[in-house]
Amino acid sequence: MVAALPKTRLDMYMCNLKGDTINDADTAGVLGINANVSLKQCTFAHFKSGGIMLQCLPQTTVLIEKCNIVTCRTNGIYI
């Protein structure tokens, strides 16, 4: 999992993230809490709790572009 905390910026480009497929653990790909997040051409697969989970403020900047989300049980993107 990648986490971005308040007042930080997360930029990911062409990254492949894979959750736990053996232990059936509750995992998430990206967790952003009031952070500016940019995800471009990334793949998120096999996350039980969600591929991308974000908590945002009105001034938070979020860009999700051309990402693949595969077999994420609870949700693909949760904002």
MOPAC internal coordinates of N, CA, C and O (Angstrom, degrees):
PM7 1SCF
backbone

  N    0.0000 0     0.00 0     0.00 0    0    0    0
  C    1.4440 1     0.00 0     0.00 0    1    0    0
  C    1.5220 1   108.61 1     0.00 0    2    1    0
  O    1.2310 1   121.41 1   -33.39 1    3    2    1
  N    1.3273 1   114.91 1   146.61 1    3    2    1
  C    1.4563 1   122.88 1   174.57 1    5    3    2
  C    1.5210 1   106.65 1  -114.58 1    6    5    3
  O    1.2310 1   120.37 1   -49.88 1    7    6    5
  N    1.3316 1   116.91 1   130.12 1    7    6    5
  C    1.4609 1   121.05 1  -179.51 1    9    7    6
  C    1.5204 1   110.28 1  -119.64 1   10    9    7
  O    1.2310 1   120.89 1   -41.20 1   11   10    9
  N    1.3309 1   115.91 1   138.80 1   11   10    9
  C    1.4583 1   122.83 1   174.50 1   13   11   10
  C    1.5212 1   107.50 1  -121.97 1   14   13   11
  O    1.2310 1   120.85 1   -59.15 1   15   14   13
  N    1.3111 1   115.98 1   120.85 1   15   14   13
  C    1.4596 1   121.80 1  -176.16 1   17   15   14
  C    1.5280 1   111.22 1   -94.01 1   18   17   15
  O    1.2310 1   119.77 1    -8.72 1   19   18   17
  N    1.3488 1   118.04 1   171.28 1   19   18   17
  C    1.4637 1   120.71 1  -177.34 1   21   19   18
  C    1.5392 1   112.79 1   -53.27 1   22   21   19
  O    1.2310 1   121.72 1   -36.04 1   23   22   21
  N    1.3282 1   114.32 1   143.96 1   23   22   21
  C    1.4655 1   124.07 1   178.01 1   25   23   22
  C    1.5263 1   112.97 1    64.36 1   26   25   23
  O    1.2310 1   120.14 1  -153.21 1   27   26   25
  N    1.3394 1   117.33 1    26.79 1   27   26   25
  C    1.4586 1   121.17 1   175.32 1   29   27   26
  C    1.5247 1   109.10 1  -120.76 1   30   29   27
  O    1.2310 1   121.01 1    -7.93 1   31   30   29
  N    1.3232 1   115.68 1   172.07 1   31   30   29
  C    1.4633 1   121.97 1   177.69 1   33   31   30
  C    1.5156 1   108.51 1  -129.33 1   34   33   31
  O    1.2310 1   120.67 1   -44.03 1   35   34   33
  N    1.3298 1   116.32 1   135.97 1   35   34   33
  C    1.4600 1   122.79 1   176.85 1   37   35   34
  C    1.5214 1   108.26 1  -121.34 1   38   37   35
  O    1.2310 1   120.52 1   -59.04 1   39   38   37
  N    1.3315 1   116.61 1   120.96 1   39   38   37
  C    1.4616 1   122.88 1   175.80 1   41   39   38
  C    1.5222 1   107.91 1  -120.55 1   42   41   39
  O    1.2310 1   120.45 1   -58.33 1   43   42   41
  N    1.3292 1   116.75 1   121.67 1   43   42   41
  C    1.4675 1   121.46 1   177.59 1   45   43   42
  C    1.5249 1   108.26 1  -128.48 1   46   45   43
  O    1.2310 1   120.87 1   -47.18 1   47   46   45
  N    1.3393 1   115.95 1   132.82 1   47   46   45
  C    1.4497 1   121.78 1  -178.60 1   49   47   46
  C    1.5199 1   109.22 1  -135.01 1   50   49   47
  O    1.2310 1   120.99 1   -56.49 1   51   50   49
  N    1.3299 1   115.71 1   123.51 1   51   50   49
  C    1.4700 1   123.52 1   178.48 1   53   51   50
  C    1.5358 1   112.68 1    55.22 1   54   53   51
  O    1.2310 1   120.65 1  -131.72 1   55   54   53
  N    1.3218 1   116.36 1    48.28 1   55   54   53
  C    1.4661 1   122.04 1   177.85 1   57   55   54
  C    1.5212 1   109.85 1  -105.10 1   58   57   55
  O    1.2310 1   120.64 1   -32.65 1   59   58   57
  N    1.3277 1   116.38 1   147.35 1   59   58   57
  C    1.4575 1   122.79 1   175.54 1   61   59   58
  C    1.5157 1   108.30 1  -116.24 1   62   61   59
  O    1.2310 1   120.57 1   -60.52 1   63   62   61
  N    1.3362 1   116.51 1   119.48 1   63   62   61
  C    1.4520 1   121.16 1   179.22 1   65   63   62
  C    1.5243 1   108.43 1  -117.48 1   66   65   63
  O    1.2310 1   120.84 1   -45.11 1   67   66   65
  N    1.3246 1   116.00 1   134.89 1   67   66   65
  C    1.4605 1   121.49 1  -178.27 1   69   67   66
  C    1.5226 1   109.40 1  -128.64 1   70   69   67
  O    1.2310 1   120.85 1   -49.72 1   71   70   69
  N    1.3250 1   115.98 1   130.28 1   71   70   69
  C    1.4555 1   121.58 1   179.18 1   73   71   70
  C    1.5148 1   111.91 1   -79.79 1   74   73   71
  O    1.2310 1   121.23 1     4.46 1   75   74   73
  N    1.3182 1   115.25 1  -175.54 1   75   74   73
  C    1.4560 1   122.69 1  -178.15 1   77   75   74
  C    1.5291 1   110.02 1   -76.97 1   78   77   75
  O    1.2310 1   120.22 1   -63.00 1   79   78   77
  N    1.3291 1   117.18 1   117.00 1   79   78   77
  C    1.4629 1   121.17 1   179.54 1   81   79   78
  C    1.5265 1   112.29 1  -104.61 1   82   81   79
  O    1.2310 1   120.08 1   175.13 1   83   82   81
  N    1.3138 1   117.46 1    -4.87 1   83   82   81
  C    1.4707 1   120.61 1  -176.72 1   85   83   82
  C    1.5252 1   111.96 1  -100.86 1   86   85   83
  O    1.2310 1   119.76 1   132.46 1   87   86   85
  N    1.3330 1   118.07 1   -47.54 1   87   86   85
  C    1.4634 1   122.30 1  -173.00 1   89   87   86
  C    1.5226 1   114.33 1   -94.58 1   90   89   87
  O    1.2310 1   119.75 1   178.33 1   91   90   89
  N    1.3252 1   118.08 1    -1.67 1   91   90   89
  C    1.4630 1   122.58 1  -178.48 1   93   91   90
  C    1.5305 1   111.39 1    56.60 1   94   93   91
  O    1.2310 1   120.65 1  -140.21 1   95   94   93
  N    1.3393 1   116.37 1    39.79 1   95   94   93
  C    1.4631 1   122.18 1  -177.74 1   97   95   94
  C    1.5230 1   110.92 1   -79.86 1   98   97   95
  O    1.2310 1   120.85 1   -27.12 1   99   98   97
  N    1.3363 1   115.98 1   152.88 1   99   98   97
  C    1.4578 1   122.78 1   176.07 1  101   99   98
  C    1.5236 1   108.43 1   -78.33 1  102  101   99
  O    1.2310 1   120.49 1   -78.80 1  103  102  101
  N    1.3173 1   116.67 1   101.20 1  103  102  101
  C    1.4624 1   121.03 1  -178.02 1  105  103  102
  C    1.5211 1   110.44 1  -125.71 1  106  105  103
  O    1.2310 1   121.13 1   -22.31 1  107  106  105
  N    1.3301 1   115.44 1   157.69 1  107  106  105
  C    1.4626 1   122.44 1   174.84 1  109  107  106
  C    1.5184 1   107.93 1  -131.63 1  110  109  107
  O    1.2310 1   119.99 1   -29.32 1  111  110  109
  N    1.3145 1   117.63 1   150.68 1  111  110  109
  C    1.4611 1   121.54 1  -178.89 1  113  111  110
  C    1.5150 1   111.92 1   -76.87 1  114  113  111
  O    1.2310 1   120.42 1   119.16 1  115  114  113
  N    1.3318 1   116.80 1   -60.84 1  115  114  113
  C    1.4623 1   122.53 1   179.11 1  117  115  114
  C    1.5181 1   108.30 1  -126.27 1  118  117  115
  O    1.2310 1   120.75 1   -48.47 1  119  118  117
  N    1.3156 1   116.17 1   131.53 1  119  118  117
  C    1.4603 1   122.80 1   174.56 1  121  119  118
  C    1.5158 1   107.32 1  -119.82 1  122  121  119
  O    1.2310 1   120.31 1   -62.29 1  123  122  121
  N    1.3191 1   117.01 1   117.71 1  123  122  121
  C    1.4582 1   121.78 1   179.07 1  125  123  122
  C    1.5127 1   110.09 1  -119.46 1  126  125  123
  O    1.2310 1   120.58 1   -53.60 1  127  126  125
  N    1.3307 1   116.49 1   126.40 1  127  126  125
  C    1.4607 1   121.89 1   179.46 1  129  127  126
  C    1.5253 1   108.09 1  -118.14 1  130  129  127
  O    1.2310 1   120.45 1   -77.08 1  131  130  129
  N    1.3095 1   116.74 1   102.92 1  131  130  129
  C    1.4641 1   123.52 1   179.78 1  133  131  130
  C    1.5250 1   111.89 1    51.49 1  134  133  131
  O    1.2310 1   120.50 1  -140.07 1  135  134  133
  N    1.3063 1   116.65 1    39.93 1  135  134  133
  C    1.4654 1   122.89 1  -179.83 1  137  135  134
  C    1.5266 1   108.91 1  -117.85 1  138  137  135
  O    1.2310 1   120.59 1   -25.21 1  139  138  137
  N    1.3124 1   116.48 1   154.79 1  139  138  137
  C    1.4595 1   121.98 1   173.78 1  141  139  138
  C    1.5190 1   107.92 1   -81.31 1  142  141  139
  O    1.2310 1   120.55 1   -55.43 1  143  142  141
  N    1.3484 1   116.56 1   124.57 1  143  142  141
  C    1.4697 1   121.25 1  -172.68 1  145  143  142
  C    1.5275 1   109.84 1  -127.39 1  146  145  143
  O    1.2310 1   120.97 1   -47.76 1  147  146  145
  N    1.3342 1   115.74 1   132.24 1  147  146  145
  C    1.4601 1   122.42 1   175.04 1  149  147  146
  C    1.5288 1   108.10 1  -129.96 1  150  149  147
  O    1.2310 1   120.77 1   -62.75 1  151  150  149
  N    1.3333 1   116.14 1   117.25 1  151  150  149
  C    1.4643 1   122.56 1  -179.65 1  153  151  150
  C    1.5253 1   108.00 1  -123.45 1  154  153  151
  O    1.2310 1   120.38 1   -62.05 1  155  154  153
  N    1.3296 1   116.88 1   117.95 1  155  154  153
  C    1.4629 1   120.79 1  -178.08 1  157  155  154
  C    1.5212 1   110.07 1  -128.68 1  158  157  155
  O    1.2310 1   120.77 1   -51.03 1  159  158  157
  N    1.3138 1   116.13 1   128.97 1  159  158  157
  C    1.4649 1   124.41 1   175.46 1  161  159  158
  C    1.5292 1   112.47 1    52.55 1  162  161  159
  O    1.2310 1   120.62 1  -136.10 1  163  162  161
  N    1.3160 1   116.41 1    43.90 1  163  162  161
  C    1.4691 1   122.06 1   178.87 1  165  163  162
  C    1.5324 1   109.79 1  -105.14 1  166  165  163
  O    1.2310 1   120.82 1   -22.84 1  167  166  165
  N    1.3088 1   116.03 1   157.16 1  167  166  165
  C    1.4591 1   122.25 1   176.20 1  169  167  166
  C    1.5276 1   108.93 1  -119.19 1  170  169  167
  O    1.2310 1   121.08 1   -48.01 1  171  170  169
  N    1.3312 1   115.53 1   131.99 1  171  170  169
  C    1.4645 1   122.90 1   177.27 1  173  171  170
  C    1.5221 1   107.17 1  -122.24 1  174  173  171
  O    1.2310 1   120.42 1   -58.85 1  175  174  173
  N    1.3297 1   116.80 1   121.15 1  175  174  173
  C    1.4636 1   120.00 1  -176.33 1  177  175  174
  C    1.5253 1   111.17 1  -136.37 1  178  177  175
  O    1.2310 1   121.02 1   -39.50 1  179  178  177
  N    1.3285 1   115.65 1   140.50 1  179  178  177
  C    1.4655 1   124.36 1   169.95 1  181  179  178
  C    1.5262 1   113.62 1    64.71 1  182  181  179
  O    1.2310 1   120.37 1  -137.09 1  183  182  181
  N    1.3330 1   116.90 1    42.91 1  183  182  181
  C    1.4636 1   120.34 1   175.08 1  185  183  182
  C    1.5207 1   108.34 1  -103.59 1  186  185  183
  O    1.2310 1   120.41 1   -60.54 1  187  186  185
  N    1.3100 1   116.82 1   119.46 1  187  186  185
  C    1.4601 1   121.89 1  -176.09 1  189  187  186
  C    1.5395 1   111.95 1   -69.06 1  190  189  187
  O    1.2310 1   120.01 1   144.51 1  191  190  189
  N    1.3277 1   117.59 1   -35.49 1  191  190  189
  C    1.4669 1   120.45 1  -177.76 1  193  191  190
  C    1.5248 1   113.44 1   -93.43 1  194  193  191
  O    1.2310 1   119.55 1   171.39 1  195  194  193
  N    1.3051 1   118.47 1    -8.61 1  195  194  193
  C    1.4587 1   120.79 1   177.23 1  197  195  194
  C    1.5122 1   112.35 1   134.98 1  198  197  195
  O    1.2310 1   120.49 1   -31.54 1  199  198  197
  N    1.3174 1   116.67 1   148.46 1  199  198  197
  C    1.4532 1   121.49 1  -179.91 1  201  199  198
  C    1.5196 1   112.14 1   -74.49 1  202  201  199
  O    1.2310 1   120.50 1   129.62 1  203  202  201
  N    1.3336 1   116.64 1   -50.38 1  203  202  201
  C    1.4593 1   122.41 1  -178.60 1  205  203  202
  C    1.5227 1   107.53 1  -132.09 1  206  205  203
  O    1.2310 1   120.55 1   -59.03 1  207  206  205
  N    1.3230 1   116.55 1   120.97 1  207  206  205
  C    1.4615 1   121.49 1   179.84 1  209  207  206
  C    1.5274 1   108.49 1  -125.41 1  210  209  207
  O    1.2310 1   120.59 1   -59.94 1  211  210  209
  N    1.3447 1   116.48 1   120.06 1  211  210  209
  C    1.4553 1   121.03 1  -174.91 1  213  211  210
  C    1.5176 1   111.67 1  -130.19 1  214  213  211
  O    1.2310 1   121.35 1   -42.00 1  215  214  213
  N    1.3167 1   115.01 1   138.00 1  215  214  213
  C    1.4609 1   122.31 1   168.50 1  217  215  214
  C    1.5164 1   105.45 1  -111.84 1  218  217  215
  O    1.2310 1   119.94 1   -55.65 1  219  218  217
  N    1.3236 1   117.72 1   124.35 1  219  218  217
  C    1.4614 1   120.78 1  -170.98 1  221  219  218
  C    1.5239 1   112.18 1  -125.56 1  222  221  219
  O    1.2310 1   121.93 1   -28.26 1  223  222  221
  N    1.3283 1   113.90 1   151.74 1  223  222  221
  C    1.4551 1   122.84 1   169.68 1  225  223  222
  C    1.5313 1   107.84 1  -102.81 1  226  225  223
  O    1.2310 1   119.21 1   -15.44 1  227  226  225
  N    1.3368 1   119.12 1   164.56 1  227  226  225
  C    1.4642 1   119.62 1   179.16 1  229  227  226
  C    1.5321 1   113.45 1   -56.99 1  230  229  227
  O    1.2310 1   119.54 1   148.96 1  231  230  229
  N    1.3183 1   118.49 1   -31.04 1  231  230  229
  C    1.4600 1   121.34 1  -179.54 1  233  231  230
  C    1.5267 1   113.85 1   -88.47 1  234  233  231
  O    1.2310 1   119.77 1  -179.62 1  235  234  233
  N    1.3267 1   118.05 1     0.38 1  235  234  233
  C    1.4596 1   121.98 1   179.20 1  237  235  234
  C    1.5272 1   110.12 1   -73.44 1  238  237  235
  O    1.2310 1   120.62 1   -42.21 1  239  238  237
  N    1.3400 1   116.43 1   137.79 1  239  238  237
  C    1.4568 1   122.06 1   177.07 1  241  239  238
  C    1.5165 1   109.23 1  -102.81 1  242  241  239
  O    1.2310 1   120.74 1   -53.53 1  243  242  241
  N    1.3435 1   116.19 1   126.47 1  243  242  241
  C    1.4643 1   121.46 1   179.69 1  245  243  242
  C    1.5310 1   108.60 1  -130.63 1  246  245  243
  O    1.2310 1   120.83 1   -50.47 1  247  246  245
  N    1.3372 1   116.02 1   129.53 1  247  246  245
  C    1.4581 1   122.00 1   175.57 1  249  247  246
  C    1.5239 1   107.67 1  -132.84 1  250  249  247
  O    1.2310 1   120.54 1   -60.36 1  251  250  249
  N    1.3196 1   116.57 1   119.64 1  251  250  249
  C    1.4658 1   122.58 1   175.56 1  253  251  250
  C    1.5213 1   105.56 1  -124.29 1  254  253  251
  O    1.2310 1   120.76 1   -65.83 1  255  254  253
  N    1.3428 1   116.16 1   114.17 1  255  254  253
  C    1.4473 1   120.30 1  -170.99 1  257  255  254
  C    1.5215 1   111.05 1  -134.81 1  258  257  255
  O    1.2310 1   120.68 1   -54.13 1  259  258  257
  N    1.3319 1   116.31 1   125.87 1  259  258  257
  C    1.4680 1   123.91 1   175.26 1  261  259  258
  C    1.5291 1   113.34 1    52.98 1  262  261  259
  O    1.2310 1   120.59 1  -135.66 1  263  262  261
  N    1.3258 1   116.47 1    44.34 1  263  262  261
  C    1.4649 1   121.33 1   178.23 1  265  263  262
  C    1.5280 1   110.03 1   -99.06 1  266  265  263
  O    1.2310 1   120.53 1   -32.75 1  267  266  265
  N    1.3260 1   116.60 1   147.25 1  267  266  265
  C    1.4599 1   122.89 1   175.30 1  269  267  266
  C    1.5155 1   108.26 1  -104.07 1  270  269  267
  O    1.2310 1   120.94 1   -49.21 1  271  270  269
  N    1.3296 1   115.81 1   130.79 1  271  270  269
  C    1.4628 1   121.31 1   178.66 1  273  271  270
  C    1.5201 1   107.02 1  -124.45 1  274  273  271
  O    1.2310 1   120.94 1   -62.56 1  275  274  273
  N    1.3455 1   115.80 1   117.44 1  275  274  273
  C    1.4584 1   121.63 1  -171.85 1  277  275  274
  C    1.5299 1   109.72 1  -126.97 1  278  277  275
  O    1.2310 1   120.04 1   -50.67 1  279  278  277
  N    1.3174 1   117.53 1   129.33 1  279  278  277
  C    1.4610 1   124.57 1   172.28 1  281  279  278
  C    1.5262 1   112.72 1    52.12 1  282  281  279
  O    1.2310 1   120.66 1  -128.88 1  283  282  281
  N    1.3171 1   116.34 1    51.12 1  283  282  281
  C    1.4616 1   121.71 1   173.05 1  285  283  282
  C    1.5266 1   106.38 1  -104.09 1  286  285  283
  O    1.2310 1   120.30 1   -67.28 1  287  286  285
  N    1.3225 1   117.03 1   112.72 1  287  286  285
  C    1.4615 1   121.95 1  -166.73 1  289  287  286
  C    1.5242 1   115.03 1   -65.08 1  290  289  287
  O    1.2310 1   119.51 1   120.37 1  291  290  289
  N    1.3374 1   118.53 1   -59.63 1  291  290  289
  C    1.4606 1   119.99 1  -174.10 1  293  291  290
  C    1.5127 1   111.47 1   -68.19 1  294  293  291
  O    1.2310 1   120.22 1   132.35 1  295  294  293
  N    1.3247 1   117.18 1   -47.65 1  295  294  293
  C    1.4576 1   121.59 1   178.30 1  297  295  294
  C    1.5262 1   109.59 1  -164.24 1  298  297  295
  O    1.2310 1   120.80 1   -18.02 1  299  298  297
  N    1.3070 1   116.07 1   161.98 1  299  298  297
  C    1.4525 1   120.77 1   173.62 1  301  299  298
  C    1.5146 1   109.61 1   -86.64 1  302  301  299
  O    1.2310 1   121.08 1   122.45 1  303  302  301
  N    1.3456 1   115.54 1   -57.55 1  303  302  301
  C    1.4631 1   121.90 1   177.01 1  305  303  302
  C    1.5214 1   108.04 1  -126.82 1  306  305  303
  O    1.2310 1   120.84 1   -51.89 1  307  306  305
  N    1.3227 1   116.00 1   128.11 1  307  306  305
  C    1.4593 1   121.58 1   178.33 1  309  307  306
  C    1.5260 1   107.85 1  -126.33 1  310  309  307
  O    1.2310 1   120.37 1   -61.18 1  311  310  309
  N    1.3408 1   116.90 1   118.82 1  311  310  309
  C    1.4649 1   120.78 1   179.82 1  313  311  310
  C    1.5185 1   107.84 1  -122.69 1  314  313  311
  O    1.2310 1   120.10 1   180.00 1  315  314  313

